């Protein structure tokens, strides 16, 4: 994540959970890693976990949450 943050700001990072080859245990660990990474504040985490994707796919805002 540190490299990603050096290359782009958090508004350009989107969380992806469609790991075809990952184990079931990998998803919660990945979420934990994003949330506990010291380089992101709460606003960054919210953007990465949801808001950036909503900006890419605005029609999903109507049907999510």
C-alpha positions as CSV (number, residue, x, y, z in Angstrom):
1,X,0.0,0.0,0.0
2,X,2.9,2.3,0.7
3,X,3.9,2.2,-3.0
4,X,0.3,2.8,-4.1
5,X,0.2,5.9,-2.0
6,X,3.5,7.1,-3.4
7,X,2.2,6.8,-6.9
8,X,-1.4,8.1,-6.5
9,X,-3.5,9.7,-3.8
10,X,-6.2,7.8,-2.0
11,X,-8.9,9.1,-4.4
12,X,-7.5,6.8,-7.1
13,X,-7.3,3.6,-5.0
14,X,-10.3,1.2,-5.0
15,X,-10.7,-1.8,-2.8
16,X,-11.3,-5.0,-4.8
17,X,-12.7,-8.2,-3.3
18,X,-13.1,-10.5,-6.3
19,X,-10.0,-12.5,-5.6
20,X,-10.5,-15.6,-7.7
21,X,-7.5,-17.4,-6.1
22,X,-7.6,-16.1,-2.6
23,X,-8.7,-18.1,0.4
24,X,-11.8,-17.2,2.4
25,X,-9.5,-15.9,5.1
26,X,-7.8,-13.5,2.8
27,X,-10.6,-11.0,2.5
28,X,-10.9,-10.0,6.2
29,X,-7.2,-9.8,6.5
30,X,-7.1,-7.5,3.5
31,X,-9.8,-5.3,4.9
32,X,-7.9,-5.2,8.2
33,X,-4.7,-4.2,6.4
34,X,-6.4,-1.2,4.7
35,X,-8.0,-0.1,7.9
36,X,-4.9,-0.5,10.0
37,X,-2.4,0.9,7.5
38,X,-1.0,4.1,9.2
39,X,-0.8,6.0,5.9
40,X,-4.6,6.4,5.5
41,X,-6.9,8.4,7.7
42,X,-10.6,7.6,8.2
43,X,-11.6,9.6,5.2
44,X,-9.1,7.8,3.0
45,X,-10.3,4.4,4.2
46,X,-13.9,5.3,3.5
47,X,-12.9,6.4,0.0
48,X,-11.0,3.2,-0.7
49,X,-13.6,0.9,0.8
50,X,-16.6,2.4,-0.9
51,X,-16.7,6.1,-2.0
52,X,-14.2,5.9,-4.9
53,X,-16.1,2.9,-6.4
54,X,-19.4,4.9,-6.1
55,X,-17.7,7.8,-8.0
56,X,-16.8,5.3,-10.8
57,X,-20.2,3.7,-10.9
58,X,-22.7,6.4,-9.8
59,X,-25.8,4.3,-10.6
60,X,-24.8,1.9,-7.8
61,X,-25.3,4.8,-5.3
62,X,-29.0,4.4,-5.9
63,X,-29.1,0.7,-5.0
64,X,-26.5,0.4,-2.3
65,X,-26.7,0.9,1.5
